[in-house]
């Protein structure tokens, strides 16, 4: 399978969940992947598995809130592979506190990772895409950006706000870089079974039965990865500013 043959992709939050699913699928489709995360031991372990299965992957430490570390990752990617075709901004955190329970420290922590991290990634990677004359930015938002109730609403003030900002940032980049053949699209996962859910993973299907009509009432990380694959590939060459909701029908 070669839908991404020889494309170079940076993926954040790639040690597990949606980021790891993207790394696995992209390498299977021929991409050269630079997988980043703060969980360096887990990331290295997963990257080794991908490599053993024939995937071309480089694992790098990245705190997405660090401007200097973003610059270093971009530099190492270009030094290793020569260019950057795809950026998947996936790294994120969730603190499920409503507005009256959210401390200022919690607000800043979530906004820094979920929004500033994506801003920095796009700001550092887009100049390399400009040099190449094309590129695809894929931002992972959340259903929490679109609704305050129901499955995967987030129940977190900072989380919902941060993901709403991701939506706006994506639109901004899509509008301002389309004439340079740089596309930006956004994915809105609903209830997806990933490590960010913690102990809630075990009961996700039962809890969502009344609010997610499509069985099995939750998604897998691979469901998001397939949408990202489309946006990363030439199949979506005429698509930008698009929004894909993957939620099992939660907001029909």
C-alpha positions, 0 to 999 in steps of 0.5 A: 500500500503506497497512498503516502509513498515517500511523504515525510510526516511529523506526528505529535503525541505518537507514543499511544492512542490516536498518534500511535495509530497514525504512525502505524498506518502512515508507515504502512502506507509508505510514509517516513514518520517522525514520531514525537512525544514526551513519553520517550521510553514508550515512544521508543518501544512502539517505534521499534515495533513499527521498524521491525514491521518494515516501517520507516520511523524516527522517534524524537522527544518533543514537549509541544509547548516548547518553541525551542524543541519544535525548532529542533524537531523540524531541523532534525526532520529536514536533516534526516529526510530533506523536507516535510509533507505532513504535520499531524498535530495530535498531542493533547491533555484533558482535565475534566473540570467544569468552569467553577472548578477549573483553576487558573493553573489547570486552564493554562496547562490545557491551553498550552498543550492543546492550543499553543502546541498546535500553533507552534507546530504549524508556525515552525513546519509551514515554512518548510512546506512553503519551500517544498511548494505544498503540504498538509496540516491535520489538526486533531480537535474534539467533539467538545469543540462543537457541543457541550453535552453528550458523548465526548463533550469533554466536561472540561472548560479548558479542554473544550475551549482549547479544541474550539481554538484548534478549529479556528486556527485550522480555518485560519491556516487553510484560508491564508496558505491555500494559494501556496498549496498548503492545506489544513483540515481538522478532525473531531473525534467523539468517544474514542477508546484511547489511554486519555480516557483512563479507567473509563475505557472499561465502561465506555460502550455501556455509558455511551449506549444511549447517546452514540447510536452506531455500534459498538458505541465507541470508536477506535484510534484507527478510525481517526487514523484513516481520516488523517490518512485521507487528508495526508494523501493526494486524494484530498489535494483539493480539500482544505478547511474541511472538518470531519466528525467521527463520533458514531452519530452522537451529534446527528 
